[in-house]
Amino acid sequence: MSLLEVSDVHVHFASPGGIVRALDGVSLKVEKGQIVAVVGESGCGKTTLARAVLGLQPLNEGRIELSGADVRGTRRGIAEKVGMVWQDPFASLDPRWKVGRSVLEPARIVGKRGDAKAIFEEVGLSADLVVRYPHQLSGGQRQRVAIGRALCLKPPLIICDEPTAALDLSIRAQILNLLKDVQQDLGCSFLYISHDLTTVRFLADRVAVMYLGRIVEEGPTEAIFSDPRHPYTKALLDSAPSIEKLMQLPEPPAGEIPDPRTHFTACRYEGRCPKGDEHCRAVDPSVTVEGDRSFYCFHPFP
């Protein structure tokens, strides 16, 4: 049994011009002790997926199981099953609370006691900082506090939503090393959401690539990076900065991003795909499974 199993999940939002299908048939598994990264452009549905796993976002269709139990709305016990690290550590910590109180909030919710100083030491912070307020800490220290809060109850799953996006480069490396150490020490699983492909390659065991509400390719990290099958995955990797492409801007994919209110009945990437044809414009591709990876495409790269 998988630790987390997301099965054909749909999440819709009403908008003035129609329905936005933020999640449009998403399926994903996270096994025990595994780090699974979800990558894609802004607006593809990554954060909506995280909110759905936390029970903060109602589902229109589909099912989410965490440790074998259905996730249906917010419940007190879910704090013991999943911890959350949000993108902006300043916005996610109550400015009126000392950070020691914030770290212990999950324990308070479920009626347990915790040791803030011990948690601070686990995430590489001085125990003396428990009496500080968020504005008295640096960005990196605040994110370590947020990670400590997620670890408070030692949940089997931790979700990280762009945990290094608000930090400078040197602090990012420290936070990534901390996450890797936490995973190795506690044996917990991570659902790591990011658009930073460099951090994903360093951290993740598996990668799921999202485009307009659907996972279009999923597989082991090195296989995805070295041999992408879906044209969108290849375009995403080609756009990532590297030493080889220093001072060079990548060519953007052809065409325009479709209106998010579009109800797709065929391939959603066809209008930007160099391999798109009449069949792609008429039929929605079903999943193709090759060993331990999968993709949705009629004309994958070899």
C-alpha positions as protocol buffer text, in pm:
chain_id: "A"
residue {
  index: 1
  type: MET
  ca { x: 0 y: 0 z: 0 }
}
residue {
  index: 2
  type: SER
  ca { x: 133 y: 343 z: -98 }
}
residue {
  index: 3
  type: LEU
  ca { x: 172 y: 609 z: 169 }
}
residue {
  index: 4
  type: LEU
  ca { x: -13 y: 859 z: -53 }
}
residue {
  index: 5
  type: GLU
  ca { x: -237 y: 765 z: -343 }
}
residue {
  index: 6
  type: VAL
  ca { x: -408 y: 1028 z: -557 }
}
residue {
  index: 7
  type: SER
  ca { x: -658 y: 866 z: -794 }
}
residue {
  index: 8
  type: ASP
  ca { x: -815 y: 1051 z: -1091 }
}
residue {
  index: 9
  type: VAL
  ca { x: -863 y: 1373 z: -893 }
}
residue {
  index: 10
  type: HIS
  ca { x: -1054 y: 1666 z: -1041 }
}
residue {
  index: 11
  type: VAL
  ca { x: -1074 y: 2013 z: -886 }
}
residue {
  index: 12
  type: HIS
  ca { x: -1277 y: 2284 z: -1059 }
}
residue {
  index: 13
  type: PHE
  ca { x: -1307 y: 2657 z: -991 }
}
residue {
  index: 14
  type: ALA
  ca { x: -1584 y: 2878 z: -1123 }
}
residue {
  index: 15
  type: SER
  ca { x: -1471 y: 3191 z: -1308 }
}
residue {
  index: 16
  type: PRO
  ca { x: -1656 y: 3466 z: -1495 }
}
residue {
  index: 17
  type: GLY
  ca { x: -1577 y: 3306 z: -1832 }
}
residue {
  index: 18
  type: GLY
  ca { x: -1632 y: 2942 z: -1738 }
}
residue {
  index: 19
  type: ILE
  ca { x: -1488 y: 2657 z: -1533 }
}
residue {
  index: 20
  type: VAL
  ca { x: -1115 y: 2635 z: -1462 }
}
residue {
  index: 21
  type: ARG
  ca { x: -1013 y: 2270 z: -1427 }
}
residue {
  index: 22
  type: ALA
  ca { x: -717 y: 2319 z: -1195 }
}
residue {
  index: 23
  type: LEU
  ca { x: -677 y: 1942 z: -1156 }
}
residue {
  index: 24
  type: ASP
  ca { x: -810 y: 1744 z: -1448 }
}
residue {
  index: 25
  type: GLY
  ca { x: -767 y: 1376 z: -1375 }
}
residue {
  index: 26
  type: VAL
  ca { x: -449 y: 1369 z: -1167 }
}
residue {
  index: 27
  type: SER
  ca { x: -317 y: 1036 z: -1039 }
}
residue {
  index: 28
  type: LEU
  ca { x: 3 y: 1003 z: -834 }
}
residue {
  index: 29
  type: LYS
  ca { x: 160 y: 774 z: -575 }
}
residue {
  index: 30
  type: VAL
  ca { x: 419 y: 842 z: -306 }
}
residue {
  index: 31
  type: GLU
  ca { x: 576 y: 538 z: -144 }
}
residue {
  index: 32
  type: LYS
  ca { x: 720 y: 520 z: 205 }
}
residue {
  index: 33
  type: GLY
  ca { x: 1063 y: 683 z: 231 }
}
residue {
  index: 34
  type: GLN
  ca { x: 1037 y: 835 z: -117 }
}
residue {
  index: 35
  type: ILE
  ca { x: 1079 y: 1193 z: -241 }
}
residue {
  index: 36
  type: VAL
  ca { x: 844 y: 1267 z: -530 }
}
residue {
  index: 37
  type: ALA
  ca { x: 872 y: 1605 z: -702 }
}
residue {
  index: 38
  type: VAL
  ca { x: 590 y: 1772 z: -896 }
}
residue {
  index: 39
  type: VAL
  ca { x: 716 y: 2024 z: -1152 }
}
residue {
  index: 40
  type: GLY
  ca { x: 556 y: 2251 z: -1410 }
}
residue {
  index: 41
  type: GLU
  ca { x: 484 y: 2611 z: -1502 }
}
residue {
  index: 42
  type: SER
  ca { x: 305 y: 2847 z: -1266 }
}
residue {
  index: 43
  type: GLY
  ca { x: -69 y: 2783 z: -1280 }
}
residue {
  index: 44
  type: CYS
  ca { x: -42 y: 2417 z: -1380 }
}
residue {
  index: 45
  type: GLY
  ca { x: -208 y: 2296 z: -1057 }
}
residue {
  index: 46
  type: LYS
  ca { x: 84 y: 2206 z: -829 }
}
residue {
  index: 47
  type: THR
  ca { x: -31 y: 2404 z: -524 }
}
residue {
  index: 48
  type: THR
  ca { x: -394 y: 2298 z: -576 }
}
residue {
  index: 49
  type: LEU
  ca { x: -272 y: 1938 z: -556 }
}
residue {
  index: 50
  type: ALA
  ca { x: -93 y: 2011 z: -227 }
}
residue {
  index: 51
  type: ARG
  ca { x: -405 y: 2175 z: -82 }
}
residue {
  index: 52
  type: ALA
  ca { x: -617 y: 1877 z: -189 }
}
residue {
  index: 53
  type: VAL
  ca { x: -381 y: 1633 z: -14 }
}
residue {
  index: 54
  type: LEU
  ca { x: -407 y: 1844 z: 302 }
}
residue {
  index: 55
  type: GLY
  ca { x: -787 y: 1836 z: 284 }
}
residue {
  index: 56
  type: LEU
  ca { x: -800 y: 2214 z: 234 }
}
residue {
  index: 57
  type: GLN
  ca { x: -941 y: 2187 z: -119 }
}
residue {
  index: 58
  type: PRO
  ca { x: -1265 y: 1991 z: -187 }
}
residue {
  index: 59
  type: LEU
  ca { x: -1258 y: 1748 z: -481 }
}
residue {
  index: 60
  type: ASN
  ca { x: -1508 y: 1747 z: -762 }
}
residue {
  index: 61
  type: GLU
  ca { x: -1415 y: 1391 z: -852 }
}
residue {
  index: 62
  type: GLY
  ca { x: -1159 y: 1130 z: -756 }
}
residue {
  index: 63
  type: ARG
  ca { x: -1008 y: 1007 z: -435 }
}
residue {
  index: 64
  type: ILE
  ca { x: -706 y: 1077 z: -215 }
}
residue {
  index: 65
  type: GLU
  ca { x: -583 y: 818 z: 37 }
}
residue {
  index: 66
  type: LEU
  ca { x: -320 y: 895 z: 299 }
}
residue {
  index: 67
  type: SER
  ca { x: -189 y: 599 z: 499 }
}
residue {
  index: 68
  type: GLY
  ca { x: -488 y: 400 z: 375 }
}
residue {
  index: 69
  type: ALA
  ca { x: -752 y: 651 z: 493 }
}
residue {
  index: 70
  type: ASP
  ca { x: -958 y: 882 z: 273 }
}
residue {
  index: 71
  type: VAL
  ca { x: -873 y: 1251 z: 288 }
}
residue {
  index: 72
  type: ARG
  ca { x: -1205 y: 1431 z: 324 }
}
residue {
  index: 73
  type: GLY
  ca { x: -1184 y: 1787 z: 450 }
}
residue {
  index: 74
  type: THR
  ca { x: -967 y: 1910 z: 734 }
}
residue {
  index: 75
  type: ARG
  ca { x: -951 y: 1688 z: 1041 }
}
residue {
  index: 76
  type: ARG
  ca { x: -750 y: 1722 z: 1359 }
}
residue {
  index: 77
  type: GLY
  ca { x: -573 y: 1389 z: 1306 }
}
residue {
  index: 78
  type: ILE
  ca { x: -430 y: 1483 z: 968 }
}
residue {
  index: 79
  type: ALA
  ca { x: -158 y: 1687 z: 1143 }
}
residue {
  index: 80
  type: GLU
  ca { x: -6 y: 1357 z: 1258 }
}
residue {
  index: 81
  type: LYS
  ca { x: -2 y: 1221 z: 902 }
}
residue {
  index: 82
  type: VAL
  ca { x: 126 y: 1512 z: 698 }
}
residue {
  index: 83
  type: GLY
  ca { x: 333 y: 1825 z: 763 }
}
residue {
  index: 84
  type: MET
  ca { x: 340 y: 2131 z: 539 }
}
residue {
  index: 85
  type: VAL
  ca { x: 619 y: 2372 z: 444 }
}
residue {
  index: 86
  type: TRP
  ca { x: 483 y: 2669 z: 250 }
}
residue {
  index: 87
  type: GLN
  ca { x: 671 y: 2884 z: 1 }
}
residue {
  index: 88
  type: ASP
  ca { x: 699 y: 3208 z: 201 }
}
residue {
  index: 89
  type: PRO
  ca { x: 818 y: 3146 z: 558 }
}
residue {
  index: 90
  type: PHE
  ca { x: 732 y: 3502 z: 663 }
}
residue {
  index: 91
  type: ALA
  ca { x: 370 y: 3473 z: 546 }
}
residue {
  index: 92
  type: SER
  ca { x: 321 y: 3124 z: 691 }
}
residue {
  index: 93
  type: LEU
  ca { x: 431 y: 3214 z: 1047 }
}
residue {
  index: 94
  type: ASP
  ca { x: 204 y: 3420 z: 1272 }
}
residue {
  index: 95
  type: PRO
  ca { x: 391 y: 3748 z: 1333 }
}
residue {
  index: 96
  type: ARG
  ca { x: 227 y: 3781 z: 1678 }
}
residue {
  index: 97
  type: TRP
  ca { x: 360 y: 3447 z: 1803 }
}
residue {
  index: 98
  type: LYS
  ca { x: 708 y: 3361 z: 1918 }
}
residue {
  index: 99
  type: VAL
  ca { x: 851 y: 3104 z: 1681 }
}
residue {
  index: 100
  type: GLY
  ca { x: 873 y: 2844 z: 1957 }
}
residue {
  index: 101
  type: ARG
  ca { x: 495 y: 2855 z: 1985 }
}
residue {
  index: 102
  type: SER
  ca { x: 453 y: 2825 z: 1608 }
}
residue {
  index: 103
  type: VAL
  ca { x: 673 y: 2515 z: 1597 }
}
residue {
  index: 104
  type: LEU
  ca { x: 459 y: 2342 z: 1861 }
}
residue {
  index: 105
  type: GLU
  ca { x: 123 y: 2435 z: 1709 }
}
residue {
  index: 106
  type: PRO
  ca { x: 67 y: 2089 z: 1543 }
}
residue {
  index: 107
  type: ALA
  ca { x: 119 y: 1920 z: 1881 }
}
residue {
  index: 108
  type: ARG
  ca { x: -125 y: 2159 z: 2050 }
}
residue {
  index: 109
  type: ILE
  ca { x: -390 y: 2085 z: 1788 }
}
residue {
  index: 110
  type: VAL
  ca { x: -385 y: 1711 z: 1865 }
}
residue {
  index: 111
  type: GLY
  ca { x: -347 y: 1757 z: 2241 }
}
residue {
  index: 112
  type: LYS
  ca { x: 17 y: 1654 z: 2271 }
}
residue {
  index: 113
  type: ARG
  ca { x: 325 y: 1815 z: 2420 }
}
residue {
  index: 114
  type: GLY
  ca { x: 647 y: 1893 z: 2238 }
}
residue {
  index: 115
  type: ASP
  ca { x: 996 y: 2027 z: 2297 }
}
residue {
  index: 116
  type: ALA
  ca { x: 1056 y: 2338 z: 2084 }
}
residue {
  index: 117
  type: LYS
  ca { x: 1425 y: 2358 z: 2173 }
}
residue {
  index: 118
  type: ALA
  ca { x: 1484 y: 1998 z: 2064 }
}
residue {
  index: 119
  type: ILE
  ca { x: 1304 y: 2063 z: 1735 }
}
residue {
  index: 120
  type: PHE
  ca { x: 1512 y: 2376 z: 1676 }
}
residue {
  index: 121
  type: GLU
  ca { x: 1830 y: 2177 z: 1724 }
}
residue {
  index: 122
  type: GLU
  ca { x: 1703 y: 1913 z: 1478 }
}
residue {
  index: 123
  type: VAL
  ca { x: 1671 y: 2175 z: 1204 }
}
residue {
  index: 124
  type: GLY
  ca { x: 2003 y: 2345 z: 1280 }
}
residue {
  index: 125
  type: LEU
  ca { x: 1880 y: 2641 z: 1486 }
}
residue {
  index: 126
  type: SER
  ca { x: 2002 y: 2762 z: 1823 }
}
residue {
  index: 127
  type: ALA
  ca { x: 1760 y: 2672 z: 2103 }
}
residue {
  index: 128
  type: ASP
  ca { x: 1785 y: 3035 z: 2220 }
}
residue {
  index: 129
  type: LEU
  ca { x: 1579 y: 3145 z: 1919 }
}
residue {
  index: 130
  type: VAL
  ca { x: 1253 y: 2994 z: 2048 }
}
residue {
  index: 131
  type: VAL
  ca { x: 1167 y: 3325 z: 2217 }
}
residue {
  index: 132
  type: ARG
  ca { x: 1215 y: 3533 z: 1900 }
}
residue {
  index: 133
  type: TYR
  ca { x: 942 y: 3662 z: 1670 }
}
residue {
  index: 134
  type: PRO
  ca { x: 950 y: 3589 z: 1293 }
}
residue {
  index: 135
  type: HIS
  ca { x: 1064 y: 3941 z: 1202 }
}
residue {
  index: 136
  type: GLN
  ca { x: 1370 y: 3892 z: 1424 }
}
residue {
  index: 137
  type: LEU
  ca { x: 1495 y: 3599 z: 1214 }
}
residue {
  index: 138
  type: SER
  ca { x: 1653 y: 3580 z: 869 }
}
residue {
  index: 139
  type: GLY
  ca { x: 1469 y: 3422 z: 576 }
}
residue {
  index: 140
  type: GLY
  ca { x: 1667 y: 3100 z: 607 }
}
residue {
  index: 141
  type: GLN
  ca { x: 1603 y: 3080 z: 981 }
}
residue {
  index: 142
  type: ARG
  ca { x: 1231 y: 3135 z: 928 }
}
residue {
  index: 143
  type: GLN
  ca { x: 1220 y: 2853 z: 673 }
}
residue {
  index: 144
  type: ARG
  ca { x: 1400 y: 2624 z: 918 }
}
residue {
  index: 145
  type: VAL
  ca { x: 1132 y: 2713 z: 1174 }
}
residue {
  index: 146
  type: ALA
  ca { x: 865 y: 2622 z: 917 }
}
residue {
  index: 147
  type: ILE
  ca { x: 1038 y: 2289 z: 853 }
}
residue {
  index: 148
  type: GLY
  ca { x: 1059 y: 2229 z: 1229 }
}
residue {
  index: 149
  type: ARG
  ca { x: 684 y: 2289 z: 1258 }
}
residue {
  index: 150
  type: ALA
  ca { x: 621 y: 2035 z: 982 }
}
residue {
  index: 151
  type: LEU
  ca { x: 841 y: 1784 z: 1169 }
}
residue {
  index: 152
  type: CYS
  ca { x: 686 y: 1848 z: 1511 }
}
residue {
  index: 153
  type: LEU
  ca { x: 473 y: 1530 z: 1513 }
}
residue {
  index: 154
  type: LYS
  ca { x: 713 y: 1328 z: 1293 }
}
residue {
  index: 155
  type: PRO
  ca { x: 449 y: 1273 z: 1024 }
}
residue {
  index: 156
  type: PRO
  ca { x: 520 y: 1008 z: 758 }
}
residue {
  index: 157
  type: LEU
  ca { x: 460 y: 1261 z: 478 }
}
residue {
  index: 158
  type: ILE
  ca { x: 585 y: 1620 z: 441 }
}
residue {
  index: 159
  type: ILE
  ca { x: 468 y: 1847 z: 160 }
}
residue {
  index: 160
  type: CYS
  ca { x: 704 y: 2124 z: 49 }
}
residue {
  index: 161
  type: ASP
  ca { x: 555 y: 2390 z: -178 }
}
residue {
  index: 162
  type: GLU
  ca { x: 844 y: 2584 z: -336 }
}
residue {
  index: 163
  type: PRO
  ca { x: 1033 y: 2585 z: -3 }
}
residue {
  index: 164
  type: THR
  ca { x: 1341 y: 2762 z: -143 }
}
residue {
  index: 165
  type: ALA
  ca { x: 1178 y: 3011 z: -382 }
}
residue {
  index: 166
  type: ALA
  ca { x: 1191 y: 3305 z: -139 }
}
residue {
  index: 167
  type: LEU
  ca { x: 1555 y: 3243 z: -39 }
}
residue {
  index: 168
  type: ASP
  ca { x: 1887 y: 3348 z: -189 }
}
residue {
  index: 169
  type: LEU
  ca { x: 2112 y: 3092 z: -353 }
}
residue {
  index: 170
  type: SER
  ca { x: 2342 y: 3012 z: -60 }
}
residue {
  index: 171
  type: ILE
  ca { x: 2050 y: 2965 z: 180 }
}
residue {
  index: 172
  type: ARG
  ca { x: 1870 y: 2744 z: -74 }
}
residue {
  index: 173
  type: ALA
  ca { x: 2158 y: 2497 z: -63 }
}
residue {
  index: 174
  type: GLN
  ca { x: 2141 y: 2482 z: 318 }
}
residue {
  index: 175
  type: ILE
  ca { x: 1766 y: 2418 z: 315 }
}
residue {
  index: 176
  type: LEU
  ca { x: 1795 y: 2147 z: 50 }
}
residue {
  index: 177
  type: ASN
  ca { x: 2067 y: 1971 z: 247 }
}
residue {
  index: 178
  type: LEU
  ca { x: 1851 y: 1997 z: 558 }
}
residue {
  index: 179
  type: LEU
  ca { x: 1554 y: 1838 z: 377 }
}
residue {
  index: 180
  type: LYS
  ca { x: 1773 y: 1555 z: 252 }
}
residue {
  index: 181
  type: ASP
  ca { x: 1915 y: 1496 z: 601 }
}
residue {
  index: 182
  type: VAL
  ca { x: 1565 y: 1497 z: 751 }
}
residue {
  index: 183
  type: GLN
  ca { x: 1446 y: 1240 z: 500 }
}
residue {
  index: 184
  type: GLN
  ca { x: 1742 y: 1012 z: 565 }
}
residue {
  index: 185
  type: ASP
  ca { x: 1724 y: 1046 z: 945 }
}
residue {
  index: 186
  type: LEU
  ca { x: 1348 y: 1004 z: 984 }
}
residue {
  index: 187
  type: GLY
  ca { x: 1269 y: 790 z: 680 }
}
residue {
  index: 188
  type: CYS
  ca { x: 972 y: 1010 z: 598 }
}
residue {
  index: 189
  type: SER
  ca { x: 837 y: 1079 z: 249 }
}
residue {
  index: 190
  type: PHE
  ca { x: 825 y: 1413 z: 69 }
}
residue {
  index: 191
  type: LEU
  ca { x: 592 y: 1557 z: -190 }
}
residue {
  index: 192
  type: TYR
  ca { x: 820 y: 1831 z: -322 }
}
residue {
  index: 193
  type: ILE
  ca { x: 655 y: 2096 z: -540 }
}
residue {
  index: 194
  type: SER
  ca { x: 883 y: 2321 z: -741 }
}
residue {
  index: 195
  type: HIS
  ca { x: 961 y: 2481 z: -1075 }
}
residue {
  index: 196
  type: ASP
  ca { x: 1333 y: 2484 z: -993 }
}
residue {
  index: 197
  type: LEU
  ca { x: 1459 y: 2181 z: -1185 }
}
residue {
  index: 198
  type: THR
  ca { x: 1808 y: 2200 z: -1035 }
}
residue {
  index: 199
  type: THR
  ca { x: 1677 y: 2145 z: -683 }
}
residue {
  index: 200
  type: VAL
  ca { x: 1444 y: 1872 z: -807 }
}
residue {
  index: 201
  type: ARG
  ca { x: 1729 y: 1676 z: -964 }
}
residue {
  index: 202
  type: PHE
  ca { x: 1931 y: 1704 z: -644 }
}
residue {
  index: 203
  type: LEU
  ca { x: 1652 y: 1600 z: -409 }
}
residue {
  index: 204
  type: ALA
  ca { x: 1389 y: 1379 z: -575 }
}
residue {
  index: 205
  type: ASP
  ca { x: 1369 y: 1006 z: -639 }
}
residue {
  index: 206
  type: ARG
  ca { x: 1082 y: 1045 z: -886 }
}
residue {
  index: 207
  type: VAL
  ca { x: 942 y: 1337 z: -1087 }
}
residue {
  index: 208
  type: ALA
  ca { x: 588 y: 1408 z: -1206 }
}
residue {
  index: 209
  type: VAL
  ca { x: 555 y: 1675 z: -1478 }
}
residue {
  index: 210
  type: MET
  ca { x: 228 y: 1874 z: -1478 }
}
residue {
  index: 211
  type: TYR
  ca { x: 78 y: 2076 z: -1760 }
}
residue {
  index: 212
  type: LEU
  ca { x: -261 y: 2250 z: -1740 }
}
residue {
  index: 213
  type: GLY
  ca { x: -401 y: 2037 z: -1462 }
}
residue {
  index: 214
  type: ARG
  ca { x: -271 y: 1696 z: -1565 }
}
residue {
  index: 215
  type: ILE
  ca { x: 44 y: 1495 z: -1504 }
}
residue {
  index: 216
  type: VAL
  ca { x: 181 y: 1437 z: -1856 }
}
residue {
  index: 217
  type: GLU
  ca { x: 489 y: 1235 z: -1761 }
}
residue {
  index: 218
  type: GLU
  ca { x: 614 y: 1061 z: -1448 }
}
residue {
  index: 219
  type: GLY
  ca { x: 916 y: 846 z: -1369 }
}
residue {
  index: 220
  type: PRO
  ca { x: 1256 y: 814 z: -1196 }
}
residue {
  index: 221
  type: THR
  ca { x: 1440 y: 1144 z: -1174 }
}
residue {
  index: 222
  type: GLU
  ca { x: 1745 y: 1055 z: -1380 }
}
residue {
  index: 223
  type: ALA
  ca { x: 1533 y: 891 z: -1650 }
}
residue {
  index: 224
  type: ILE
  ca { x: 1317 y: 1204 z: -1680 }
}
residue {
  index: 225
  type: PHE
  ca { x: 1618 y: 1437 z: -1696 }
}
residue {
  index: 226
  type: SER
  ca { x: 1831 y: 1226 z: -1929 }
}
residue {
  index: 227
  type: ASP
  ca { x: 1559 y: 1084 z: -2154 }
}
residue {
  index: 228
  type: PRO
  ca { x: 1234 y: 1287 z: -2150 }
}
residue {
  index: 229
  type: ARG
  ca { x: 955 y: 1125 z: -2352 }
}
residue {
  index: 230
  type: HIS
  ca { x: 682 y: 1391 z: -2352 }
}
residue {
  index: 231
  type: PRO
  ca { x: 749 y: 1702 z: -2569 }
}
residue {
  index: 232
  type: TYR
  ca { x: 647 y: 1932 z: -2284 }
}
residue {
  index: 233
  type: THR
  ca { x: 897 y: 1767 z: -2049 }
}
residue {
  index: 234
  type: LYS
  ca { x: 1170 y: 1820 z: -2307 }
}
residue {
  index: 235
  type: ALA
  ca { x: 1071 y: 2186 z: -2353 }
}
residue {
  index: 236
  type: LEU
  ca { x: 1071 y: 2236 z: -1976 }
}
residue {
  index: 237
  type: LEU
  ca { x: 1417 y: 2084 z: -1938 }
}
residue {
  index: 238
  type: ASP
  ca { x: 1552 y: 2280 z: -2234 }
}
residue {
  index: 239
  type: SER
  ca { x: 1438 y: 2603 z: -2065 }
}
residue {
  index: 240
  type: ALA
  ca { x: 1630 y: 2531 z: -1743 }
}
residue {
  index: 241
  type: PRO
  ca { x: 1951 y: 2733 z: -1696 }
}
residue {
  index: 242
  type: SER
  ca { x: 2284 y: 2550 z: -1701 }
}
residue {
  index: 243
  type: ILE
  ca { x: 2655 y: 2624 z: -1738 }
}
residue {
  index: 244
  type: GLU
  ca { x: 2642 y: 2502 z: -2099 }
}
residue {
  index: 245
  type: LYS
  ca { x: 2367 y: 2754 z: -2182 }
}
residue {
  index: 246
  type: LEU
  ca { x: 2516 y: 3049 z: -1995 }
}
residue {
  index: 247
  type: MET
  ca { x: 2405 y: 3383 z: -2145 }
}
residue {
  index: 248
  type: GLN
  ca { x: 2175 y: 3204 z: -2390 }
}
residue {
  index: 249
  type: LEU
  ca { x: 1798 y: 3240 z: -2383 }
}
residue {
  index: 250
  type: PRO
  ca { x: 1605 y: 2924 z: -2475 }
}
residue {
  index: 251
  type: GLU
  ca { x: 1361 y: 2925 z: -2764 }
}
residue {
  index: 252
  type: PRO
  ca { x: 1007 y: 2929 z: -2625 }
}
residue {
  index: 253
  type: PRO
  ca { x: 765 y: 2657 z: -2739 }
}
residue {
  index: 254
  type: ALA
  ca { x: 561 y: 2753 z: -3042 }
}
residue {
  index: 255
  type: GLY
  ca { x: 205 y: 2877 z: -3000 }
}
residue {
  index: 256
  type: GLU
  ca { x: 27 y: 3016 z: -2697 }
}
residue {
  index: 257
  type: ILE
  ca { x: -69 y: 2863 z: -2363 }
}
residue {
  index: 258
  type: PRO
  ca { x: -437 y: 2765 z: -2396 }
}
residue {
  index: 259
  type: ASP
  ca { x: -707 y: 2940 z: -2197 }
}
residue {
  index: 260
  type: PRO
  ca { x: -725 y: 2756 z: -1860 }
}
residue {
  index: 261
  type: ARG
  ca { x: -1104 y: 2750 z: -1895 }
}
residue {
  index: 262
  type: THR
  ca { x: -1072 y: 2521 z: -2197 }
}
residue {
  index: 263
  type: HIS
  ca { x: -1242 y: 2183 z: -2161 }
}
residue {
  index: 264
  type: PHE
  ca { x: -985 y: 1962 z: -2330 }
}
residue {
  index: 265
  type: THR
  ca { x: -1113 y: 1670 z: -2536 }
}
residue {
  index: 266
  type: ALA
  ca { x: -782 y: 1615 z: -2716 }
}
residue {
  index: 267
  type: CYS
  ca { x: -414 y: 1662 z: -2630 }
}
residue {
  index: 268
  type: ARG
  ca { x: -375 y: 1981 z: -2426 }
}
residue {
  index: 269
  type: TYR
  ca { x: -19 y: 2040 z: -2550 }
}
residue {
  index: 270
  type: GLU
  ca { x: -95 y: 1993 z: -2921 }
}
residue {
  index: 271
  type: GLY
  ca { x: -100 y: 2367 z: -3003 }
}
residue {
  index: 272
  type: ARG
  ca { x: 259 y: 2410 z: -2880 }
}
residue {
  index: 273
  type: CYS
  ca { x: 399 y: 2071 z: -2975 }
}
residue {
  index: 274
  type: PRO
  ca { x: 643 y: 2027 z: -3267 }
}
residue {
  index: 275
  type: LYS
  ca { x: 500 y: 1677 z: -3324 }
}
residue {
  index: 276
  type: GLY
  ca { x: 129 y: 1763 z: -3310 }
}
residue {
  index: 277
  type: ASP
  ca { x: -93 y: 1631 z: -3590 }
}
residue {
  index: 278
  type: GLU
  ca { x: -460 y: 1575 z: -3673 }
}
residue {
  index: 279
  type: HIS
  ca { x: -482 y: 1274 z: -3442 }
}
residue {
  index: 280
  type: CYS
  ca { x: -351 y: 1483 z: -3151 }
}
residue {
  index: 281
  type: ARG
  ca { x: -614 y: 1750 z: -3226 }
}
residue {
  index: 282
  type: ALA
  ca { x: -894 y: 1493 z: -3219 }
}
residue {
  index: 283
  type: VAL
  ca { x: -812 y: 1241 z: -2945 }
}
residue {
  index: 284
  type: ASP
  ca { x: -696 y: 1275 z: -2585 }
}
residue {
  index: 285
  type: PRO
  ca { x: -393 y: 1044 z: -2543 }
}
residue {
  index: 286
  type: SER
  ca { x: -424 y: 767 z: -2287 }
}
residue {
  index: 287
  type: VAL
  ca { x: -140 y: 667 z: -2060 }
}
residue {
  index: 288
  type: THR
  ca { x: 157 y: 474 z: -2198 }
}
residue {
  index: 289
  type: VAL
  ca { x: 353 y: 275 z: -1939 }
}
residue {
  index: 290
  type: GLU
  ca { x: 714 y: 177 z: -2001 }
}
residue {
  index: 291
  type: GLY
  ca { x: 861 y: -2 z: -1703 }
}
residue {
  index: 292
  type: ASP
  ca { x: 861 y: 237 z: -1408 }
}
residue {
  index: 293
  type: ARG
  ca { x: 768 y: 548 z: -1607 }
}
residue {
  index: 294
  type: SER
  ca { x: 455 y: 671 z: -1782 }
}
residue {
  index: 295
  type: PHE
  ca { x: 350 y: 949 z: -2020 }
}
residue {
  index: 296
  type: TYR
  ca { x: 53 y: 1080 z: -2216 }
}
residue {
  index: 297
  type: CYS
  ca { x: 163 y: 1131 z: -2578 }
}
residue {
  index: 298
  type: PHE
  ca { x: 104 y: 979 z: -2922 }
}
residue {
  index: 299
  type: HIS
  ca { x: 446 y: 1086 z: -3050 }
}
residue {
  index: 300
  type: PRO
  ca { x: 697 y: 1061 z: -2764 }
}
residue {
  index: 301
  type: PHE
  ca { x: 1063 y: 1132 z: -2807 }
}
residue {
  index: 302
  type: PRO
  ca { x: 1271 y: 812 z: -2847 }
}
